[in-house]
Amino acid sequence: LFFLMIRRPPRSTLFPYTTLFRSAATVFSGCNKKVDYDMGDGTQKEGSAGEGGELSSRLGVPESYEGKLDAGDSGIKEIAIKDDDIITPDSDSMSIVSYKKNSFDNAYRQKVCEAIFDKSKGIYVYDWEHQTKSDLQTQIDSYQTMLDDAKEAGDTDTEDYCKEYISYLENEMATATDEREGAGDYSASDYIGQIGDNQFMLSFSEGTEGLNASFDLSYYPSEGLINYRPYEGASFVYAYDAKYGEEGLDDSIVNTCTFSEDEAVSLAQEFLAGCGIDDVIVTDKSPLLWEYYDSSYNVIATEYEGYIVNFGRSVNGTAPYSADLSMVDTLSSDEDDAWYDAPTETFSIQIDSNGVINASCYPLLVSTGEDQKNVDLLSWKELLKELDKNVAQYYTDNKTSYSDIEFNDVRLTYYCIKDDSQDDVYNYVPVWIFAQADENDGTYDFDYPVQALMVNATDGTIYNLKDVLEAGSISYSDYYDDQSDMIDGYEYDDSDMESTDSDGSDDGSDDSADEIEDGSDEGIIDDEGLLEDDVVE
């Protein structure tokens, strides 16, 4: 059961785990495809009647672009832009939207618990340190089944582990309580309740530093999921996004869920609204793949039954940029032992024929109601001039191992930047993203860029990514040494391993860079506001 974690997708795509794991959220924008987070067209042919909206037309943003930037003394041979699908919001303007750090008080936890669970059947505190006899017996029964299967398969390693863990659970029985404690004042972090005829666990998590408020709903006990969905000959079952299956998304497989995809989206939206979350936008929808394993961890059957619906924060009808920036090359160096992560507000809901069965939600922020509407944005030509002026200095200050850079993902969007002038205040600001995804077997996964520039869309300055993401940074040694649980030699991710928070800075560019005169060399802006050798459609 545990070794499967190594070969499955990232843990945010799996439901559920053993009781030692808790789920996490990720926006599934799809494997190896470029996604318009507007869930619309978002692009425009230059000179046409605004297919990407009035904003795109007004700023003169082309549908595609090819050109070079001045690499200066950065040490990079060539910095190019080549994107045939530039994405912009389908709107007529953009704003700076102000939020404050969210926190879970007792009243909020009660609201969410009572919105999700059947209150008439009781809502109880789950105490990880003092489990009930029923909790322990359920785990003993599950591990005994695993032990029997391991004996039959001749798997001595799993057999030894199960014996040791069963012995540990039996020892815990001596001090276990008979009954659960009621929810009381809702000051606890973990709760057990009923949805229909099944038990679920709801876990709240937040920290004092940065942005990391989240809550997760999962079937309880998670190792008993095979009892929820039994299959002849199967000892274990996992459910996750069908795009991450061994064969990828297979449109020929019939989804047997009694709900349609649209109905699943509505159920997910109702679930979030009940939790006080309604300013969201759908970013992706996929079938829910159930994968059944025998006692030797061989897949014996798969089926599509249900959906995963993913949402992002809606900022003026647009989902902010949410790609994983942790792999950007300029963030890595021998001297920089850090893990950079982004403040991504994501909401992932899994639905089968019974309704919502799993949720992973990161409501990191709440609106302050103080917005700067209709901010002035640079035109495309003005943007290129500023970018050409600043990019060499940026890469001089932020070294990369790449000798050539080609930005193949260009989009105007929003990003969450910390307001340094106010405590715990964050602004969603208009930014241009220039990102590069490397080719892998003929495809590009734009969710994991290896290069990225984040450019202030109002003045063209380039944000320093390290500054923007700094609050979410932890050392690799701390990540693995301090944030993991070791039980009988097996390592499990702790519930607090996710680092989804981030501090920001308003300006990471070097204003001392010399201004470049128009039209002097290749890669320099000419009188028409375009780079030499540019190709524009």
N, C-alpha and C positions, 0 to 999 in steps of 0.2 A: 504493500500500500504506500509506503513512504518513499520508496525508490522511484515511484512514478513521478514524483514532483520534479525530478531532474529532467525528464524528457518531455514534460508537458509545457504549454505556453506559460508566459509570465503569470505569477500567482494572482494578479488582478483579473485574469480571464477564467479562473477555475471556481466552480462551486460544487460541493463545499469542501472543506478540509477536515482533518481530525479536530477534536476539541482543543488541540494545541495551536490551531491556526485561526486567524480571522481574515476576512476578505478585505480587498482593497479595490479602489476604483480606477479605471482608466478609460479615456475616451477612445472607443474603437472606431477610428476613422477608416479602417480597412487596410488590408495588406496590400502594399505595393501600388497604391493608387493615390492620385492627388485629389484632395477633397475640398470642395467649396463649403466652408463652415456656415455659409448663408443657407445651405440646402437649396440653392437656386443657381442661376447661370453665373452671375457675378463677373462677367467679362464683356468686353466691347471691342468691336472693330473700330479703329481710329477713323473718324470721319463719318461713321454710321450714326444711326439715330438712337444711341444710348441703350444697347442691349443690356448692359450691366447697371443701368439706372442713371439718373440725372447726375449723381456725383461723379461717376466714371467719365461721363461725357464732359462735364464742366472742367475736370482736372486734366482732360486730354490723355487719359490712360489708354494705351493701345491694348489690343487683345494679345499680341505677341511682341516680343522684343529680342533683339540680338545686338550686342555691342560690347566694347571693352572699357574698363576703367583704368585710370592711371595708377600703376603699382608703385611708382616712386622708388624710394630706398627701402621698401619693406622686405626685400629679399625674395619676393614672389615673382616668378617670371611673367605670369599673366593672370589678371583678374577679369573675368568675363561674365556677362549676363546673357543667358539663352533660355528663354521660357516662351513656349507657344500657348500658354494658358494663364495669363495674369488674372488674379482674382481680386475683385473689389466688392464692398458691400452694395447690396441692391437698395440704395437709399439716396436721398438728396443731400445729406449732411452727416457730420459726425460730431460727437460731443466728448467732453471729459467728464466721466461719471464717477462720483465719489462714494466710497464704501468704508465701513469700519469693520474691524475684526469681530467675528462672531464668537459667542461663547454660549455654552449650554448651561443654563440655570435649571433649577429643579422644575420650574413650571414648564419649560420647553421639553425636558425629558418626559414629563408626565403627558404633555400634549401628544408627542410622537408615539409613546407607548400605547396610549388609549386610542389613537387613530389607527394603529396597526393591529393590536391584539383585541381579542374578545374579552372585554372587561368582566363580563358575567362569569367567565371561567377562571378568573384570577390572574393577576400579574405579580410576578415574584422576582426577588433579587437573586441573581446568580453569584455566589461567592466562590471564586476560584480557589481560595485558600481553604475553604471549609465546605466541601461539596456534601450533598445529602447522600444517604445510603442508596437511594434510588439512582442518583447520578452515577455513583461508583459501580453499582450492580449492572447498570446498562453498559458501562464501559467494559466491565469484566466479561459480560456475555459476548460483546463484540470481539474482544481480543481472544476469547476462548474459541470462537468460530474461526478467527484467523489462525489460531494455533492448530486447530484440527485440520484446516486446509493445508497449512505448512507441513504438518506431519505426513499428510497424504501425498504431497508433492515432493517430499524429501528435502525441503528447504530448511536446513538446520539453523541458518543465521536468523531467519524470521522466527523459527520455533524458539530459539534461545531468547530472543528479544521479547516475544509475547509472554514467555514464562516469567521473565524478570519483571515485566510491567504488571502482569496480573498479580504477582506477589506484592508489589508496591501498592496496588489498589486495595488488595485485601488487608494490608496493614493500615491503610487509611480508614477502613471501615470501623476500626476500633473507636475513633473519635468523631465519626460522622454523625450528623443530626438526622432525625427522622423526617422532618418537614422543612420546606423552604420558608424563608422569611418573606412576608408581604412587601410590596413595593414601598410602603410607608411614605416618606416625604420625597421620594425620587431623588435622593442624593447619591445613589449608587451609580456605577457605570454600566453594569450588565444586568439584563432582565430576561426572564423566561415567561412565555405566554402562549396562548392558543390562537391559531388561525384555522378555522374549521375544526377538523379532527386531529390536526398535527401541531406538535410543539415547535416553537422557533425561539432563537436567541436574538436579542437586540442589544448591541454593544455601542456605547458612546465613547469617543476618545477625543481629547484635546490637550494641548500643552500650554505652558506659559509663554513660550518663545515662538514668534513667527505665526504662521497660519497653518493650523493642522486640525481644525474641528471636523469630525466625521462621525457618522454612525453607520452600522452594518447590520443587516438582517440576514440570518442564515438558519437553515433547518437544524433542529436539535433532536438527538445528538448527531453531529455531522457524520460520524463513522457509521451511523445507522441509516444513511440515505438509501442503501440497497433495500431496506425494508419499506421505504416510501415508494421506490420503483423497483420491485423485484423482477428478476429475469432468470429463467431457468439456466442453471449452470454458472451464474455470475456470482462472484463474491464481493465485488466492488463496483461502484458506478460513479462517473464524473459527468458534469454538465458544463459546457462552456460555449463560447462563440464559435459557430460552425466554420467561420473563415479560418480558424486556427486548427482545424482538423487535419489529419494526415494527408487527405486528398484535396484540401481546400473546400470552398463553397461549391456544393453540387446541386444545381438547380433541378436536376432530375429527381431528387429525393422529395417525396411528398411530406409536408409538415402536417402531422396528425393532430396538432393542437385544435381544440374546439373553437378557439378565438381566431379571427382573422388578424392580419398584421395591424390594420388600422384600429381594431378593437383592443389589441395589446397596447398600442401607443396610448389610447384613451385610458386604459386601466393604469398604466404607468404614470400618466399625468395626474389622475385622480389620487393615486398613492402619494405622489409628491405634494400635491395641494393639501392633502390631509395633514402633512408634516409641516405646512407653512411655507412650502417652496413652490412658487408659481412663475417666477420670472426666469424660465428656462426655455431652451430651444433644442429640438431633436437634432442630434449630430450623426447618428447612425442607427440602423436596425439590421438585425441578423437573426437567422434561425438559431434555436437553442439545440445544440448537439449533445445527445446523451451517449456515453461510451461505456460499455459494460466489459468487465474484466473477470477472468477466472482466477483461481487461487494462485496460479503461476504468473499472473500479471499479463496474460495474453488477451488482446481484444477479441471478444467473441461475438459482439453485436454492436451496431450503432443505429441511432434513429434521430430524426428531427421531431421534436415535440415541444413547441413553445418558441419564445422570442427573447432576445436581449435588446432592450431599447436604451440607448445612451443619449444623455442630454448634456448640454453645457450651459453656463450662465448666459442669459440673453441680455446683451447690451445694445439697446436700440434695435432689437430684432436680429442681432448678429452674435454668433458664438465667437468668443475671443480665440486667438491662436492658442492651441493646446498641444503642439508637438512636443515630444520629449527632447529637451535640449542638452541632456546630460552627456551625450556623445559628441557634442561639438568640439572640434579638435583644439580650438584656442583655450578651452577650459582645462586641458590636460597638460601637465608638465611633470618632470621628475621632482621638482621642488614643491609642487602643489598637490598634496595628498588630501584631496577633498572630493566630495560628491555633491554636484550642483543639481538642484531640482527646482521645479517651477511651481508657483501657486495656482494650480489648475482646479477650478471648481467643476467637478464632474459628478454625474449622477447616473449610475448604471443599474437598471431594473431587469430582473429575469422573471418571465411569466410562462407558466404552463397552463394546462387546462383547468387547474384549480385556482388560478389567479397568480398574484405576486408570491414568489417563493424565495427570492433573494434580492437584496438591495445593497448597494455600496454608494454612499452619498457623502460628498464633501461640500457642505454649505459653509464655506470659509468666511464669507462676508455678508453683511447686511447693509442696505442702502442708507446713506445719511440724508438723502433728499437734496443734497447740494450739488448741482450739476452745472457745468459750463456748456451751454448748448451752442450748436452751430459754430464751432471753432474754425478759424481760417486754416486751410491746408495748402501746402505747396502743390503747385501743378506738377505734372510728370516731368516737364522740362526743367523746372526749378529743382525738383528732387534730384535729378541726374547731375546737375551742376554741383549741388552740395555733396552728393555721394562721391563724385569724382574728386572733389577737393579734400575730402576727409578720409577716404578709405585707406590710402597708403599709410597715413599716420596711425590709423587704428591697428593695422596689421604690423606696424613697427612696434607698437606698444603691447600687442597681443599676438605672440608668436604662434605660428602654425607649422606643422611638418609638411604641409602640402606645398608643392612648388607651383602648381596651377590650380586656380579656383574657377569654377563655373557655376554661377547661381542659376539653378533650374526650377526654383520655386519662388515666385514673386507674388506677394499679396499685400493688400491694404486691409488692416484688421485692427483689433483692439488687443491690448496686453495690460496685465495688472502690474502697476508700478507703485512701490511704497512712497507715500508722501512724507518726505523727511522733515517737513515743517510742522507736522502734527503726529501725535502719538497714536499708533494703531489705526491710522487712516491710510487707505490704498485707493488709487485712482485707476480706472480703466481708461487708458489713453489711446488715441489713434497712432498706430505705428505702421511703417512699412517693414515687412519681413523679406529679406533676401537670403534664401537658404539653398544649400546644395545637398542633395541626396545622392549617394554613390550607387552605381549600377550593381545589381546582384542578379545573375541569371537573366539578364535582359529586362529587368524591372527595377523600379525605384520606389523605395519606401520613404515617403515624405514625412512620415511620423517620427523618423529618427534621423534628422539631418546631421551631417558631419561638419558643415560650415553654416554659420548663421550671422547675419547682421540685423540688428534691430534699430530702425531709424525713426526718430521722432518725426511724425508726419506734418508737424506744424513749422519746424525750423530746419530740419535736415541733419541735426546732430545725431551721431551714432552712440547709442547707449552701450556702456561697458557691461557685457553679459555677466561677468563675475560680480559686479556690483548689484545688478538687478536680481541675481539669484542667490546672493550671499547668505541671506537668512536661512535658506534651505540647505546650507552646506554643512556636512559633517565629515570628519576624517574617515578614510576607509577602515582604519584599525578600530575606531570607535564603532563603526557600522557593524563590523563582524564580531568584535570582542564583547561590546557592551549591549548590543541590541539583539542578541540571539539567546535562545534557550538550548542548553545541552542536556539531554535526558538519555542516560544509558548509552552515551556515545553517538546518538543521533542528533543532528542539528536541525532546529526548527526556527522559522521566522517568528519573531515576537510581534505582537499586535502593534507595537509602537515603531516598527522599523520604517514605515512609510514616512518620508520627509517631504511634505507637500507645500511647505511654506516658503516664503521668499521675501527678502527685503529688496528695495530698489534704490536707484539713484537717478536723478533727473537728467544728468548729462555726463556721459563717460568719454566724450570726445576731447581731443586736444585742440583748443582754440588757437594755439600758437602756430598751427600748420599754415604755411604760406599759401595765399590765394593764387590759384592757377589762372592764367590769362586764357581767354577763350581762343580755341582754334590753333594752338601753337604746335602740338604734336599729336601723334596717334593716341587715341584714348582720351583726348582732351575735348571739352565741349566746344562746338562750333557756334556760329552766329544764329543758327536755327535752334539751339538748345539741345542738339543731339550729339552723341559721341561719334567720332569718325568711324567708319566701317559699320555703323549701326544698320540693322535691318528691322524695319517696323512694318507691321501689317495693321 
